Amino acid sequence: MSTTFLFNTKPHAVGISLDMINFPENSLSAMRVLVVDDSRTLRKVLARELQKLGIEQILEAEDGLVALDMLEKHTVDLMLLDMEMPELDGLGVLERIKDSEHLRHVPVIVISSAEELDKTVRCIEIGAEDYLPKTFNPVLFRARVLSSYEKKRLRDAEKSYLNQLQAEKEMLQIEQMKTERLMLNILPKPIADQLRDHEQTISSEYPDVTILFSDLVGFTRMASGLSPVALVSMLNDLFTRFDKRARLLGLEKIKTIGDAYMAAAGLPIPRADHAEIAADMALGMFEDLAQFNQKNGMTLDMRIGLNTGPVVAGVIGYTKFSYDLWGNTVNLASRMESTSRPGRVQISPTTQAALADKFMFEPCGQVECKGLGPVNTHFLIGRAA
């Protein structure tokens, strides 16, 4: 529809002066405006007024369908939209824009005549930024264009800030996941959960667990011929094999000290078969050692000791947390290892009783355990047929 713009050039008609608008006009050169009107003459009039504001990027569309197509291809900071057009009028264009997830943010100033007041009100209701009458003056034009652009600029800044906050939140979540994963590599999950909940004292009594100690035979002699880097690499290879077996069977690795490896079955989550899985772990560790020796061309041997009984387990101290065990059960398990023989698993009477008829044993007689006196022990042979 062909219409005529009547420009009222008297600033006092709208109660706004150019001096009242404080806006960095030199930033407008980056602003892109889409002018939509079926009258080429009126598009040129609007374009000229925009250029006076310092806006250099001006797109033109002769009808609503062309405007929607251009919005799909270009990023637009503001659209001046005529209400009366063939094919698709301004109201129809605005409805489609607001229904589109990626277009609804585009600010729209509708341009309408006095006869189109109802449509103008409807446009404002569904999301138009502002409106201009077809009889308007340059001061009002400037004020509403710059106001719309300023609001968009602030919305974009807010969106950028929120995106930044979201990115920082995601990074924080990633770091928290890394921290939790690290804690789970150091501590059992129930203990890590207690630390995360800021519990002051973290310790528990366990009436029935089985403790495993192992020690490499010939390690000192082997270490003297290797560089520290090579030595640590080889120990890491062997202990990683032990770690995988412990995880598979359900034991909790407690710590390594030099070439000694300590694990426990039945904590921090109690289980009735703790002695059995500890026995399977001990026998399997010799299989791991045999594969390690074959891979590295070595002849290392190992002693292992098992003991069953009550312990206290937990985390003490303020820094460098470590999950540890205390009690005579731990001490006797250590003595079972230190008095064992290379290639054998020595077990205490309580462990032998817990394994009962499920495993085969070989009596060892009495073994003098430092600080504990004589103890009748057995060697663990394997599972019963």
C-alpha positions in Angstrom: 0.0 0.0 0.0 1.4 3.4 -0.9 1.5 5.9 1.9 3.0 9.3 2.6 5.3 10.3 5.5 4.7 13.8 6.8 7.7 15.0 8.8 6.9 17.6 11.5 10.3 19.3 12.1 9.3 21.2 15.2 11.0 19.6 18.2 8.6 21.1 20.7 5.8 19.0 19.3 7.0 15.9 21.1 8.5 17.4 24.2 12.0 15.9 23.4 15.1 17.8 22.4 18.3 16.4 20.8 20.2 17.6 23.8 18.2 15.3 26.1 19.4 12.1 24.3 22.8 11.1 25.6 24.0 8.3 23.3 27.4 7.4 21.8 26.6 8.1 18.2 30.0 6.9 17.0 29.0 3.4 18.0 26.1 3.4 15.6 28.2 2.7 12.5 28.1 -1.0 13.5 24.3 -1.0 13.9 22.3 -2.8 11.2 18.7 -1.8 10.5 16.2 -3.5 8.3 13.6 -1.1 6.7 10.4 -2.9 5.6 7.9 -1.0 3.5 6.3 -1.6 0.1 7.0 1.9 -1.0 10.5 2.4 -2.3 10.2 6.1 -1.8 9.4 5.7 1.9 12.2 3.2 2.4 14.6 5.8 1.0 13.2 8.5 3.3 13.7 6.2 6.3 17.1 5.2 5.2 18.2 8.8 4.8 17.0 9.6 8.4 18.9 6.6 9.7 22.1 7.8 7.9 21.7 11.2 9.6 22.1 9.3 12.9 25.4 7.7 11.7 23.8 4.3 10.9 25.6 3.0 7.8 24.3 -0.6 7.5 20.8 -0.4 6.2 18.9 -3.2 4.6 15.6 -2.8 2.7 12.7 -5.2 2.1 9.7 -4.4 -0.1 7.3 -6.8 1.7 6.9 -9.0 4.7 8.0 -12.2 3.1 11.2 -10.7 1.8 11.8 -9.3 5.3 11.5 -12.7 6.9 13.9 -14.1 4.4 16.5 -11.4 5.1 16.2 -11.9 8.8 17.2 -15.6 8.3 20.3 -14.5 6.4 21.4 -11.4 8.3 21.9 -10.3 11.9 19.7 -7.3 12.5 19.8 -4.8 15.4 16.5 -3.1 14.6 13.7 -3.5 12.2 11.4 -0.6 11.1 8.2 -2.3 10.0 5.3 -0.8 8.1 1.9 -2.1 9.1 0.1 -2.1 5.7 1.8 -4.2 3.0 0.6 -6.7 0.4 1.2 -10.5 0.8 2.0 -10.3 4.5 1.3 -7.2 6.6 3.3 -5.9 9.5 1.2 -7.7 12.1 1.7 -11.0 10.3 5.5 -10.4 10.1 5.7 -9.6 13.8 3.7 -12.7 14.8 6.1 -14.9 12.8 9.1 -13.2 14.4 7.9 -13.7 17.9 7.0 -17.3 17.2 10.6 -18.0 16.1 13.1 -19.0 18.7 16.1 -17.3 17.0 14.3 -14.2 15.7 12.1 -13.2 18.6 14.9 -11.1 20.1 15.0 -8.7 17.1 13.7 -5.3 18.2 10.8 -4.0 16.0 9.4 -0.5 15.7 6.1 -0.6 13.8 5.1 2.3 11.7 1.4 2.9 11.4 -1.2 5.5 10.5 -3.8 6.8 12.9 -6.4 4.5 11.2 -4.3 1.4 12.2 -4.4 2.0 16.0 -5.9 -1.3 16.8 -3.2 -3.2 14.9 -0.6 -1.0 16.5 -1.8 -1.9 20.0 -1.9 -5.6 19.0 1.7 -5.3 17.8 2.8 -3.8 21.2 1.0 -6.6 23.0 2.8 -9.3 21.2 6.2 -7.8 21.6 6.9 -4.8 19.3 9.6 -2.5 20.9 7.9 0.7 20.0 5.9 2.4 17.3 6.0 5.5 15.1 3.1 7.4 13.6 3.3 8.0 9.9 3.2 11.7 10.7 6.2 12.1 12.9 9.2 14.4 13.4 12.9 13.7 13.2 13.4 14.2 16.9 10.9 11.5 17.8 12.3 9.3 15.1 15.8 9.7 16.5 14.7 9.2 20.1 12.8 5.9 19.5 15.5 4.4 17.2 18.3 5.2 19.6 16.2 4.0 22.6 15.4 0.7 20.9 19.0 0.2 20.0 20.2 1.1 23.5 17.7 -1.4 25.1 19.0 -4.1 22.6 22.6 -3.3 23.5 21.8 -3.7 27.2 20.0 -6.9 26.6 22.9 -8.2 24.6 25.3 -7.2 27.4 23.1 -9.0 29.9 22.9 -12.1 27.7 26.7 -12.0 27.3 27.1 -11.7 31.0 24.7 -14.6 31.7 26.5 -16.7 29.1 29.8 -15.9 30.9 28.2 -16.9 34.2 26.9 -20.1 32.7 30.3 -20.9 31.2 32.0 -20.2 34.6 29.4 -22.3 36.3 30.1 -25.2 33.9 33.8 -24.8 34.5 33.3 -24.9 38.2 31.2 -28.0 37.9 34.0 -29.6 35.8 36.5 -28.6 38.4 34.3 -30.0 41.2 34.0 -33.3 39.2 37.8 -33.4 38.9 38.1 -32.8 42.6 35.6 -35.5 43.5 37.2 -37.9 41.1 40.6 -37.2 42.7 39.1 -37.7 46.2 37.6 -41.0 45.1 41.1 -42.1 43.9 42.5 -41.3 47.3 39.6 -42.1 49.6 36.7 -44.6 49.7 33.5 -43.0 48.5 31.7 -43.0 51.9 34.7 -41.3 53.4 34.9 -38.7 50.6 31.2 -38.0 51.1 31.8 -37.4 54.8 34.6 -35.0 54.0 32.5 -33.1 51.5 29.8 -32.7 54.2 32.5 -31.2 56.5 32.3 -33.8 59.2 35.0 -33.1 61.8 35.8 -36.7 63.0 35.8 -39.4 60.4 36.4 -42.8 61.9 34.4 -46.0 62.3 34.8 -49.4 64.1 34.6 -52.5 61.9 34.2 -55.8 63.9 35.2 -58.1 61.2 37.5 -57.4 58.2 40.5 -59.0 56.6 43.7 -57.1 56.1 46.3 -57.9 53.4 50.0 -57.0 53.4 52.5 -57.8 50.6 56.2 -57.1 50.2 58.5 -57.7 47.3 61.4 -60.0 47.8 64.6 -58.9 46.0 63.3 -55.4 45.6 66.3 -53.7 47.3 68.8 -55.5 45.0 66.8 -54.7 42.0 66.4 -51.0 43.0 70.2 -50.6 43.2 70.6 -51.2 39.5 67.8 -48.9 38.2 67.4 -45.2 37.9 64.7 -43.7 40.2 62.5 -43.0 37.2 62.7 -46.5 35.9 62.1 -47.9 39.3 59.0 -45.9 39.9 57.7 -46.8 36.5 58.1 -50.5 37.1 56.5 -50.2 40.6 53.6 -48.3 39.0 53.1 -51.1 36.5 53.0 -53.8 39.1 50.8 -51.9 41.6 48.4 -50.9 38.9 47.9 -54.6 38.2 47.2 -55.0 41.9 44.8 -52.0 42.0 42.8 -53.4 39.1 42.4 -56.8 40.8 41.4 -55.1 44.1 38.7 -53.1 42.3 37.5 -56.2 40.5 37.2 -58.2 43.7 35.9 -55.4 45.9 38.8 -54.7 48.2 39.8 -51.3 49.4 43.4 -50.3 48.6 44.8 -48.6 51.7 48.3 -47.5 50.7 51.7 -48.4 49.4 54.9 -47.9 51.3 58.0 -48.4 49.1 57.5 -51.9 47.7 54.8 -52.8 50.3 51.1 -53.0 49.3 48.3 -52.9 51.8 44.6 -53.6 51.1 41.5 -54.4 53.2 38.3 -56.4 52.6 35.0 -55.7 54.4 35.3 -51.9 54.7 34.2 -49.1 54.5 31.1 -51.1 53.3 31.0 -54.3 55.4 30.5 -57.6 53.6 30.3 -61.2 54.8 32.8 -62.7 52.3 35.7 -60.4 53.2 38.1 -63.2 54.0 37.3 -65.0 50.7 37.9 -62.0 48.5 41.1 -61.2 50.4 42.3 -64.8 49.8 41.4 -64.6 46.1 43.3 -61.2 46.0 46.4 -62.7 47.6 46.5 -65.7 45.2 45.8 -63.5 42.2 48.6 -61.1 43.1 51.1 -63.9 42.4 49.6 -64.3 38.9 50.0 -60.5 38.4 53.6 -60.7 39.6 54.4 -63.6 37.2 53.0 -61.6 34.3 55.0 -58.6 35.4 58.3 -60.6 35.6 57.7 -62.1 32.2 57.1 -58.7 30.6 60.1 -57.1 32.2 62.5 -60.1 32.2 62.8 -60.1 36.0 62.6 -62.7 38.8 61.0 -60.8 41.7 59.2 -62.8 44.4 56.7 -61.7 47.0 55.5 -62.5 50.5 51.9 -61.9 51.6 50.2 -62.0 55.0 46.5 -62.0 55.9 44.7 -61.5 59.2 41.0 -61.2 60.1 39.5 -59.2 63.0 38.3 -55.8 64.2 39.8 -52.5 63.2 39.2 -48.8 63.5 39.4 -47.0 60.1 39.2 -43.4 59.2 40.9 -40.1 58.3 42.8 -38.1 60.9 44.7 -34.8 60.6 44.0 -31.5 59.0 45.9 -31.7 55.7 46.9 -34.4 53.1 44.1 -36.7 54.1 44.8 -40.4 54.1 42.4 -43.3 54.9 44.1 -45.6 57.3 43.5 -48.5 59.7 44.5 -49.1 63.4 44.4 -52.0 65.8 46.1 -55.3 66.7 44.4 -56.8 63.6 46.6 -54.6 61.4 49.7 -55.3 63.4 49.2 -59.1 63.2 48.5 -58.9 59.4 51.8 -57.1 59.0 53.6 -59.8 61.1 51.9 -62.5 58.9 53.6 -60.9 55.9 57.0 -60.2 57.5 57.3 -63.8 58.8 56.0 -65.4 55.6 58.2 -67.1 53.0 58.8 -65.9 49.4 56.1 -67.1 47.1 53.7 -67.9 50.0 50.6 -66.4 51.6 50.7 -66.8 55.4 47.4 -66.5 57.2 46.4 -66.1 60.9 44.1 -68.5 62.8 41.2 -66.1 62.5 41.6 -65.9 58.7 41.9 -69.7 58.4 38.7 -70.1 60.5 36.9 -67.6 58.3 37.9 -69.4 55.1 36.9 -72.8 56.6 36.5 -75.5 54.0 36.4 -73.2 51.0 40.2 -73.1 50.6 43.1 -75.4 51.1 45.8 -74.8 53.7 49.2 -76.0 54.7 50.1 -75.9 58.5 53.2 -73.8 59.4 53.3 -74.4 63.1 54.0 -71.6 65.5 55.5 -68.4 64.3 57.0 -65.9 66.7 55.4 -62.5 66.0 57.3 -59.5 67.4 55.2 -57.8 70.1 52.4 -60.4 69.8 54.0 -63.7 70.8 53.7 -67.1 69.1 50.9 -67.6 66.6 49.8 -70.8 64.9 49.7 -70.0 61.2 48.9 -71.7 57.9 50.0 -71.1 54.3 47.1 -70.5 51.9 47.3 -73.0 49.0 44.2 -72.3 46.9 40.5 -72.8 46.6 39.1 -76.1 47.6 38.2 -78.4 44.8 
